[in-house]
């Protein structure tokens, strides 16, 4: 659990003092599936398993959850050789709400720094996350999504405030 506060002030959201927690992923899908490597393996809490698409012009992993305010996303790359690890380079992490893109949270860079663990910041409401990669196999070991838990009383007020920006 992370400690941070979300308050809407002067058209910005302050994330310093509100409790965030890991959000339960309800379901997932891949744009295509390579053999037995299903989307479920991206959120099975086992970093030794992977989800894996076939190689098409656009490849996606979509993860669905109950609508909430998402603070950040942690992505664990698959363990393999450098060439396979670098397949994830350039993947975009997008937060969606009701089928509409709310925010491009970040783009994964496997060529500099740590190429196994990535964290992107969203700070926006949503109910699904898409990891999208063009012209390369998309394979991910684990995805963890953090934000306001379902039990947070301020959730509806926060989403309502963000909608009014």
N, CA, C and O of each residue as an XYZ file, in Angstrom:
660
protein
N       0.842     -1.160      0.000
C       0.000      0.000      0.000
C       0.897      1.236      0.000
O       1.919      1.268      0.686
N       0.515      2.241     -0.765
C       1.274      3.480     -0.882
C       0.503      4.592     -0.203
O      -0.726      4.618     -0.251
N       1.216      5.513      0.430
C       0.566      6.639      1.087
C       0.649      7.851      0.191
O       1.740      8.265     -0.200
N      -0.504      8.429     -0.141
C      -0.565      9.633     -0.981
C      -1.908     10.311     -0.764
O      -2.873      9.624     -0.428
N      -2.025     11.669     -0.944
C      -3.325     12.358     -0.799
C      -3.754     12.912     -2.129
O      -2.970     13.559     -2.823
N      -4.996     12.663     -2.491
C      -5.528     13.188     -3.731
C      -6.457     14.333     -3.376
O      -7.459     14.118     -2.693
N      -6.157     15.520     -3.814
C      -7.075     16.646     -3.656
C      -7.062     17.452     -4.941
O      -6.024     17.620     -5.580
N      -8.215     17.936     -5.299
C      -8.312     18.723     -6.516
C      -8.191     20.184     -6.112
O      -8.989     20.679     -5.316
N      -7.204     20.870     -6.654
C      -6.952     22.259     -6.314
C      -6.337     22.957     -7.515
O      -5.318     22.502     -8.036
N      -6.923     24.029     -7.955
C      -6.397     24.819     -9.060
C      -6.137     23.972    -10.304
O      -5.082     24.075    -10.929
N      -7.118     23.130    -10.655
C      -7.062     22.284    -11.861
C      -5.891     21.318    -11.889
O      -5.366     21.010    -12.958
N      -5.484     20.846    -10.742
C      -4.462     19.802    -10.702
C      -4.790     18.852     -9.560
O      -5.528     19.206     -8.641
N      -4.249     17.672     -9.621
C      -4.502     16.684     -8.582
C      -3.212     16.472     -7.810
O      -2.177     16.142     -8.389
N      -3.278     16.663     -6.506
C      -2.132     16.465     -5.630
C      -2.179     15.024     -5.130
O      -3.203     14.579     -4.613
N      -1.077     14.297     -5.282
C      -1.067     12.871     -4.948
C      -0.154     12.576     -3.774
O       0.575     11.584     -3.806
N      -0.169     13.397     -2.746
C       0.802     13.235     -1.670
C       0.326     12.448     -0.468
O       1.170     11.897      0.240
N      -0.968     12.355     -0.183
C      -1.369     11.770      1.090
C      -2.565     10.828      1.078
O      -3.299     10.808      2.066
N      -2.802     10.083      0.081
C      -3.963      9.193      0.066
C      -3.505      7.751     -0.054
O      -2.566      7.448     -0.790
N      -4.161      6.875      0.661
C      -3.797      5.471      0.571
C      -4.212      4.908     -0.785
O      -5.358      5.060     -1.207
N      -3.292      4.274     -1.442
C      -3.612      3.570     -2.674
C      -3.318      2.094     -2.442
O      -2.542      1.733     -1.557
N      -3.937      1.263     -3.235
C      -3.742     -0.173     -3.080
C      -3.779     -0.842     -4.443
O      -4.175     -0.242     -5.442
N      -3.357     -2.097     -4.459
C      -3.388     -2.852     -5.706
C      -4.836     -3.100     -6.100
O      -5.648     -3.542     -5.287
N      -5.146     -2.811     -7.350
C      -6.502     -2.956     -7.885
C      -6.664     -4.358     -8.461
O      -5.790     -4.851     -9.174
N      -7.778     -4.990     -8.148
C      -8.051     -6.330     -8.672
C      -8.411     -6.253    -10.149
O      -9.326     -5.529    -10.540
N      -7.686     -7.003    -10.956
C      -7.987     -7.113    -12.383
C      -9.072     -8.169    -12.536
O      -8.901     -9.310    -12.108
N     -10.185     -7.786    -13.145
C     -11.352     -8.686    -13.271
C     -11.230     -9.613    -14.471
O     -11.652    -10.769    -14.419
N     -10.643     -9.092    -15.568
C     -10.503     -9.911    -16.777
C      -9.440     -9.290    -17.679
O      -9.032     -8.144    -17.491
N      -9.009    -10.062    -18.648
C      -8.019     -9.573    -19.590
C      -8.158    -10.254    -20.932
O      -8.755    -11.324    -21.045
N      -7.594     -9.614    -21.960
C      -7.622    -10.213    -23.293
C      -6.402     -9.744    -24.079
O      -5.829     -8.689    -23.809
N      -6.028    -10.555    -25.050
C      -4.950    -10.228    -25.977
C      -5.550    -10.040    -27.360
O      -6.568    -10.648    -27.689
N      -4.923     -9.200    -28.163
C      -5.407     -9.009    -29.538
C      -5.238    -10.286    -30.356
O      -5.989    -10.525    -31.301
N      -4.264    -11.095    -29.997
C      -4.057    -12.434    -30.562
C      -3.311    -13.224    -29.499
O      -2.729    -12.639    -28.585
N      -3.324    -14.526    -29.609
C      -2.660    -15.339    -28.587
C      -1.672    -16.291    -29.232
O      -1.998    -16.992    -30.190
N      -0.455    -16.307    -28.691
C       0.583    -17.221    -29.150
C       0.528    -18.475    -28.275
O       0.821    -18.413    -27.081
N       0.163    -19.578    -28.851
C       0.006    -20.900    -28.207
C      -0.753    -20.793    -26.883
O      -1.903    -20.354    -26.880
N      -0.141    -21.183    -25.754
C      -0.844    -21.279    -24.468
C      -0.670    -20.048    -23.582
O      -1.037    -20.086    -22.408
N      -0.128    -18.973    -24.108
C       0.239    -17.811    -23.294
C      -0.915    -16.799    -23.223
O      -0.889    -15.773    -23.903
N      -1.913    -17.093    -22.402
C      -3.136    -16.305    -22.307
C      -2.922    -14.983    -21.558
O      -1.905    -14.796    -20.891
N      -3.882    -14.084    -21.678
C      -3.845    -12.804    -20.967
C      -3.835    -13.009    -19.455
O      -3.230    -12.218    -18.731
N      -4.490    -14.049    -18.974
C      -4.537    -14.338    -17.542
C      -3.137    -14.404    -16.925
O      -2.957    -14.060    -15.757
N      -2.164    -14.839    -17.694
C      -0.799    -14.975    -17.173
C      -0.157    -13.624    -16.863
O       0.874    -13.578    -16.191
N      -0.745    -12.525    -17.338
C      -0.228    -11.188    -17.033
C      -0.671    -10.710    -15.652
O      -0.136     -9.730    -15.134
N      -1.642    -11.397    -15.055
C      -2.109    -10.988    -13.722
C      -2.387    -12.190    -12.824
O      -3.325    -12.180    -12.027
N      -1.555    -13.230    -12.964
C      -1.698    -14.439    -12.149
C      -0.775    -14.446    -10.928
O      -0.674    -15.459    -10.236
N      -0.105    -13.330    -10.661
C       0.820    -13.183     -9.526
C       2.019    -14.129     -9.611
O       2.614    -14.469     -8.589
N       2.369    -14.547    -10.811
C       3.521    -15.423    -11.018
C       4.418    -14.813    -12.090
O       4.106    -14.918    -13.276
N       5.533    -14.172    -11.700
C       6.414    -13.531    -12.683
C       7.159    -14.512    -13.587
O       7.868    -14.096    -14.504
N       7.001    -15.811    -13.332
C       7.646    -16.810    -14.189
C       6.754    -17.263    -15.340
O       7.185    -18.053    -16.180
N       5.499    -16.766    -15.387
C       4.629    -17.056    -16.525
C       4.483    -15.775    -17.343
O       4.722    -14.681    -16.832
N       4.090    -15.909    -18.619
C       3.947    -14.731    -19.473
C       2.683    -14.827    -20.319
O       2.187    -15.916    -20.608
N       2.174    -13.657    -20.709
C       1.177    -13.607    -21.776
C       1.957    -13.281    -23.049
O       3.043    -12.704    -22.976
N       1.418    -13.643    -24.211
C       2.198    -13.510    -25.448
C       1.245    -13.421    -26.635
O       0.376    -14.277    -26.807
N       1.412    -12.382    -27.451
C       0.613    -12.257    -28.672
C       1.375    -12.853    -29.846
O       2.560    -13.171    -29.744
N       0.682    -12.996    -30.944
C       1.346    -13.233    -32.214
C       1.886    -11.888    -32.682
O       1.610    -10.863    -32.058
N       2.643    -11.875    -33.756
C       3.243    -10.632    -34.246
C       2.374    -10.057    -35.358
O       2.308    -10.609    -36.456
N       1.708     -8.941    -35.062
C       0.873     -8.230    -36.022
C       1.271     -6.756    -36.034
O       2.179     -6.357    -35.306
N       0.605     -5.948    -36.848
C       0.950     -4.527    -36.923
C       0.649     -3.805    -35.600
O       1.386     -2.901    -35.206
N      -0.420     -4.200    -34.925
C      -0.734     -3.651    -33.604
C      -1.098     -4.818    -32.691
O      -1.959     -5.633    -33.021
N      -0.431     -4.886    -31.538
C      -0.639     -5.978    -30.578
C      -1.008     -5.373    -29.232
O      -0.357     -4.437    -28.766
N      -2.064     -5.913    -28.602
C      -2.523     -5.324    -27.354
C      -2.798     -6.352    -26.269
O      -3.173     -7.494    -26.534
N      -2.596     -5.901    -25.038
C      -3.052     -6.587    -23.837
C      -4.019     -5.620    -23.173
O      -3.648     -4.489    -22.858
N      -5.267     -6.057    -22.956
C      -6.278     -5.230    -22.307
C      -6.638     -5.861    -20.975
O      -6.952     -7.049    -20.903
N      -6.591     -5.051    -19.911
C      -6.928     -5.509    -18.564
C      -8.085     -4.673    -18.049
O      -8.057     -3.444    -18.120
N      -9.107     -5.348    -17.526
C     -10.334     -4.684    -17.076
C     -10.465     -4.778    -15.562
O     -10.102     -5.785    -14.954
N     -10.992     -3.704    -14.960
C     -11.163     -3.640    -13.519
C     -12.324     -2.705    -13.211
O     -12.794     -1.983    -14.091
N     -12.790     -2.714    -11.961
C     -13.860     -1.805    -11.578
C     -13.342     -0.378    -11.669
O     -12.206     -0.093    -11.290
N     -14.185      0.515    -12.175
C     -13.754      1.901    -12.358
C     -13.277      2.505    -11.045
O     -13.954      2.412    -10.021
N     -12.114      3.119    -11.090
C     -11.524      3.782     -9.937
C     -10.468      4.764    -10.420
O     -10.208      4.865    -11.619
N      -9.871      5.474     -9.505
C      -8.798      6.400     -9.825
C      -7.491      5.621     -9.790
O      -7.151      5.042     -8.759
N      -6.749      5.595    -10.896
C      -5.507      4.830    -11.004
C      -4.316      5.762    -10.801
O      -4.190      6.777    -11.486
N      -3.456      5.417     -9.867
C      -2.268      6.232     -9.611
C      -1.106      5.782    -10.485
O      -0.486      6.600    -11.165
N      -0.807      4.479    -10.472
C       0.321      4.010    -11.270
C       0.184      2.535    -11.611
O      -0.654      1.817    -11.064
N       1.042      2.108    -12.539
C       1.028      0.735    -13.056
C       2.452      0.208    -13.037
O       3.391      0.887    -13.454
N       2.596     -1.017    -12.545
C       3.895     -1.684    -12.544
C       3.841     -2.826    -13.561
O       2.919     -3.641    -13.543
N       4.831     -2.874    -14.440
C       4.894     -3.908    -15.475
C       6.207     -4.667    -15.317
O       7.282     -4.069    -15.273
N       6.105     -5.989    -15.234
C       7.280     -6.845    -15.126
C       7.510     -7.497    -16.485
O       6.638     -8.193    -17.005
N       8.683     -7.268    -17.050
C       9.047     -7.840    -18.347
C       9.308     -9.336    -18.193
O       9.595     -9.813    -17.095
N       9.207    -10.065    -19.287
C       9.506    -11.499    -19.245
C      11.001    -11.707    -19.107
O      11.798    -10.897    -19.581
N      11.373    -12.790    -18.459
C      12.776    -13.152    -18.305
C      13.210    -13.896    -19.560
O      12.566    -14.864    -19.963
N      14.304    -13.445    -20.182
C      14.777    -14.100    -21.396
C      16.085    -13.463    -21.829
O      16.770    -12.802    -21.048
N      16.413    -13.682    -23.100
C      17.610    -13.069    -23.671
C      17.363    -11.590    -23.938
O      16.214    -11.147    -23.944
N      18.420    -10.824    -24.158
C      18.304     -9.378    -24.389
C      17.394     -9.077    -25.565
O      16.581     -8.156    -25.484
N      17.504     -9.824    -26.656
C      16.652     -9.575    -27.828
C      15.171     -9.711    -27.494
O      14.354     -8.903    -27.937
N      14.829    -10.717    -26.725
C      13.430    -10.941    -26.362
C      12.979     -9.891    -25.344
O      11.861     -9.384    -25.439
N      13.829     -9.563    -24.380
C      13.499     -8.542    -23.375
C      13.209     -7.205    -24.062
O      12.286     -6.494    -23.667
N      13.987     -6.867    -25.079
C      13.823     -5.582    -25.760
C      12.606     -5.514    -26.671
O      12.315     -4.454    -27.225
N      11.888     -6.625    -26.839
C      10.651     -6.587    -27.633
C       9.654     -5.597    -27.045
O       8.867     -5.005    -27.783
N       9.675     -5.411    -25.743
C       8.712     -4.549    -25.074
C       9.013     -3.062    -25.286
O       8.187     -2.209    -24.962
N      10.192     -2.753    -25.830
C      10.583     -1.361    -26.042
C       9.574     -0.635    -26.939
O       9.211     -1.125    -28.008
N       9.131      0.535    -26.486
C       8.193      1.336    -27.265
C       6.730      1.046    -26.989
O       5.856      1.710    -27.546
N       6.444      0.060    -26.135
C       5.044     -0.235    -25.808
C       4.417      0.950    -25.081
O       5.038      1.549    -24.203
N       3.194      1.279    -25.450
C       2.475      2.374    -24.808
C       1.485      1.818    -23.795
O       0.814      0.818    -24.048
N       1.403      2.480    -22.644
C       0.485      2.091    -21.577
C      -0.612      3.149    -21.523
O      -0.352      4.314    -21.222
N      -1.859      2.724    -21.823
C      -2.977      3.664    -21.937
C      -4.065      3.308    -20.931
O      -4.445      2.146    -20.792
N      -4.556      4.323    -20.235
C      -5.671      4.151    -19.320
C      -6.953      4.507    -20.066
O      -7.039      5.557    -20.703
N      -7.948      3.624    -19.981
C      -9.212      3.800    -20.691
C     -10.348      3.928    -19.676
O     -10.261      3.447    -18.546
N     -11.413      4.589    -20.118
C     -12.626      4.698    -19.305
C     -13.810      4.638    -20.248
O     -14.010      5.531    -21.071
N     -14.590      3.584    -20.122
C     -15.761      3.430    -20.981
C     -15.411      3.351    -22.459
O     -16.190      3.806    -23.296
N     -14.259      2.785    -22.799
C     -13.844      2.643    -24.182
C     -13.132      3.860    -24.753
O     -12.707      3.838    -25.909
N     -12.995      4.916    -23.967
C     -12.330      6.137    -24.418
C     -10.978      6.265    -23.733
O     -10.864      6.048    -22.527
N      -9.961      6.616    -24.498
C      -8.641      6.791    -23.897
C      -8.654      8.022    -23.003
O      -8.957      9.128    -23.451
N      -8.322      7.815    -21.735
C      -8.273      8.911    -20.769
C      -6.879      9.521    -20.711
O      -6.717     10.734    -20.576
N      -5.863      8.643    -20.817
C      -4.509      9.139    -20.660
C      -3.498      8.130    -21.193
O      -3.630      6.924    -20.985
N      -2.490      8.648    -21.882
C      -1.315      7.850    -22.205
C      -0.430      7.963    -20.976
O       0.172      9.009    -20.733
N      -0.350      6.895    -20.202
C       0.382      6.926    -18.932
C       1.891      6.899    -19.146
O       2.637      7.462    -18.346
N       2.345      6.255    -20.209
C       3.776      6.203    -20.467
C       4.125      5.275    -21.608
O       3.293      4.512    -22.099
N       5.381      5.362    -22.016
C       5.938      4.502    -23.056
C       7.129      3.770    -22.453
O       7.984      4.384    -21.816
N       7.182      2.474    -22.653
C       8.235      1.654    -22.051
C       9.529      1.784    -22.839
O       9.543      1.709    -24.068
N      10.619      1.982    -22.096
C      11.962      2.088    -22.667
C      12.814      0.975    -22.065
O      13.201      1.058    -20.899
N      13.109     -0.059    -22.838
C      13.928     -1.169    -22.343
C      15.407     -0.962    -22.638
O      16.242     -1.763    -22.217
N      15.735      0.098    -23.354
C      17.116      0.284    -23.810
C      17.982      1.051    -22.812
O      19.208      1.005    -22.905
N      17.369      1.753    -21.861
C      18.142      2.480    -20.859
C      17.674      2.070    -19.471
O      16.482      1.861    -19.248
N      18.596      1.955    -18.556
C      18.242      1.622    -17.177
C      17.763      0.194    -17.025
O      18.197     -0.701    -17.751
N      16.862     -0.012    -16.074
C      16.318     -1.323    -15.760
C      15.395     -1.769    -16.889
O      14.432     -1.075    -17.215
N      15.682     -2.923    -17.484
C      14.828     -3.392    -18.583
C      13.880     -4.512    -18.151
O      13.289     -5.182    -18.998
N      13.730     -4.717    -16.839
C      12.868     -5.790    -16.345
C      11.626     -5.294    -15.601
O      10.605     -5.981    -15.576
N      11.708     -4.113    -14.998
C      10.608     -3.595    -14.205
C      10.336     -2.149    -14.596
O      11.245     -1.320    -14.636
N       9.066     -1.859    -14.883
C       8.691     -0.524    -15.332
C       7.522     -0.029    -14.500
O       6.623     -0.799    -14.161
N       7.532      1.253    -14.173
C       6.419      1.877    -13.467
C       6.031      3.137    -14.223
O       6.875      3.984    -14.514
N       4.751      3.253    -14.538
C       4.242      4.454    -15.192
C       3.173      5.072    -14.298
O       2.465      4.362    -13.585
N       3.061      6.388    -14.341
C       2.100      7.124    -13.537
C       0.912      7.517    -14.403
O       1.077      8.051    -15.500
N      -0.286      7.246    -13.895
C      -1.503      7.606    -14.631
C      -2.213      8.801    -14.001
O      -2.470      9.797    -14.677
N      -2.529      8.707    -12.712
C      -3.260      9.758    -11.991
C      -4.503     10.214    -12.749
O      -4.669     11.396    -13.053
N      -5.369      9.249    -13.045
C      -6.615      9.521    -13.761
C      -7.602      8.384    -13.486
O      -7.188      7.291    -13.100
N      -8.901      8.629    -13.682
C      -9.886      7.561    -13.505
C      -9.925      6.655    -14.735
O      -9.651      7.086    -15.855
N     -10.269      5.403    -14.498
C     -10.406      4.484    -15.616
C     -10.986      3.154    -15.186
O     -11.146      2.888    -13.995
N     -11.304      2.310    -16.178
C     -11.799      0.967    -15.887
C     -11.120     -0.106    -16.738
O     -11.476     -1.282    -16.667
N     -10.133      0.311    -17.548
C      -9.331     -0.684    -18.266
C      -7.979     -0.065    -18.614
O      -7.826      1.154    -18.693
N      -7.027     -0.936    -18.814
C      -5.677     -0.533    -19.162
C      -5.290     -1.297    -20.412
O      -5.535     -2.500    -20.511
N      -4.687     -0.603    -21.368
C      -4.218     -1.249    -22.592
C      -2.722     -1.038    -22.714
O      -2.230      0.086    -22.615
N      -2.005     -2.128    -22.929
C      -0.594     -2.059    -23.296
C      -0.553     -2.387    -24.775
O      -0.990     -3.460    -25.193
N      -0.026     -1.457    -25.571
C      -0.078     -1.572    -27.032
C       1.333     -1.488    -27.605
O       2.124     -0.627    -27.218
N       1.630     -2.381    -28.520
C       2.938     -2.441    -29.160
C       2.752     -2.703    -30.647
O       2.003     -3.596    -31.043
N       3.436     -1.924    -31.459
C       3.320     -2.085    -32.905
C       4.448     -2.929    -33.476
O       5.603     -2.803    -33.068
N       4.094     -3.804    -34.439
C       5.050     -4.572    -35.252
C       6.027     -5.423    -34.461
O       7.173     -5.596    -34.875
N       5.591     -5.954    -33.334
C       6.448     -6.824    -32.522
C       5.556     -7.694    -31.647
O       4.421     -7.331    -31.342
N       6.089     -8.857    -31.244
C       5.377     -9.689    -30.276
C       5.233     -8.894    -28.984
O       6.169     -8.210    -28.569
N       4.081     -8.978    -28.356
C       3.880     -8.368    -27.047
C       3.871     -9.495    -26.028
O       3.000    -10.364    -26.067
N       4.833     -9.485    -25.120
C       4.847    -10.472    -24.052
C       5.240     -9.806    -22.740
O       6.211     -9.053    -22.665
N       4.463    -10.103    -21.719
C       4.601     -9.471    -20.412
C       4.481    -10.556    -19.351
O       3.661    -11.466    -19.472
N       5.302    -10.454    -18.312
C       5.225    -11.423    -17.223
C       4.125    -11.071    -16.223
O       3.351    -11.942    -15.825
N       4.049     -9.814    -15.815
C       3.084     -9.439    -14.783
C       2.748     -7.961    -14.887
O       3.605     -7.140    -15.214
N       1.486     -7.627    -14.604
C       1.037     -6.239    -14.543
C       0.317     -6.052    -13.213
O      -0.556     -6.841    -12.849
N       0.694     -4.997    -12.493
C       0.019     -4.631    -11.250
C      -0.477     -3.199    -11.405
O       0.268     -2.317    -11.832
N      -1.736     -2.976    -11.056
C      -2.362     -1.663    -11.177
C      -2.672     -1.155     -9.774
O      -3.237     -1.879     -8.955
N      -2.297      0.097     -9.499
C      -2.499      0.679     -8.170
C      -3.372      1.917     -8.264
O      -3.281      2.687     -9.220
N      -4.215      2.096     -7.263
C      -5.084      3.256     -7.220
C      -5.955      3.223     -5.994
O      -5.634      2.545     -5.018
N      -7.059      3.951     -6.031
C      -8.006      3.958     -4.915
C      -8.738      2.630     -4.908
O      -9.265      2.198     -5.933
N      -8.770      1.996     -3.779
C      -9.478      0.728     -3.671
C     -10.978      0.925     -3.710
O     -11.473      2.045     -3.581
N     -11.693     -0.160     -3.886
C     -13.145     -0.116     -3.991
C     -13.800      0.396     -2.716
O     -14.930      0.883     -2.759
N     -13.112      0.295     -1.581
C     -13.701      0.697     -0.303
C     -13.531      2.179      0.004
O     -14.025      2.648      1.029
N     -12.854      2.921     -0.844
C     -12.567      4.332     -0.564
C     -13.819      5.183     -0.721
O     -14.442      5.177     -1.782
N     -14.192      5.911      0.321
C     -15.392      6.746      0.298
C     -15.244      7.935     -0.641
O     -16.234      8.422     -1.187
N     -14.019      8.405     -0.830
C     -13.802      9.610     -1.637
C     -13.737      9.320     -3.134
O     -13.559     10.244     -3.928
N     -13.877      8.067     -3.530
C     -13.714      7.695     -4.933
C     -14.682      8.446     -5.848
O     -14.250      9.061     -6.824
N     -15.961      8.408     -5.556
C     -16.931      9.054     -6.441
C     -16.710     10.556     -6.500
O     -16.840     11.156     -7.567
N     -16.380     11.170     -5.375
C     -16.123     12.612     -5.359
C     -14.896     12.947     -6.191
O     -14.892     13.940     -6.918
N     -13.848     12.123     -6.089
C     -12.625     12.373     -6.843
C     -12.869     12.235     -8.343
O     -12.437     13.088     -9.118
N     -13.550     11.180     -8.760
C     -13.829     10.979    -10.182
C     -14.699     12.122    -10.700
O     -14.487     12.609    -11.810
N     -15.665     12.547     -9.909
C     -16.525     13.645    -10.298
C     -15.717     14.940    -10.457
O     -15.948     15.699    -11.398
N     -14.785     15.190     -9.554
C     -13.963     16.386     -9.619
C     -13.060     16.364    -10.846
O     -12.879     17.389    -11.504
N     -12.487     15.187    -11.161
C     -11.620     15.053    -12.332
C     -12.423     15.283    -13.606
O     -11.923     15.888    -14.554
N     -13.661     14.806    -13.633
C     -14.535     14.995    -14.810
C     -14.807     16.457    -15.099
O     -15.096     16.817    -16.240
N     -14.721     17.304    -14.090
C     -15.054     18.713    -14.261
C     -13.861     19.578    -14.626
O     -13.995     20.801    -14.646
N     -12.692     18.998    -14.916
C     -11.527     19.783    -15.336
C     -11.760     20.368    -16.696
O     -10.894     21.064    -17.226
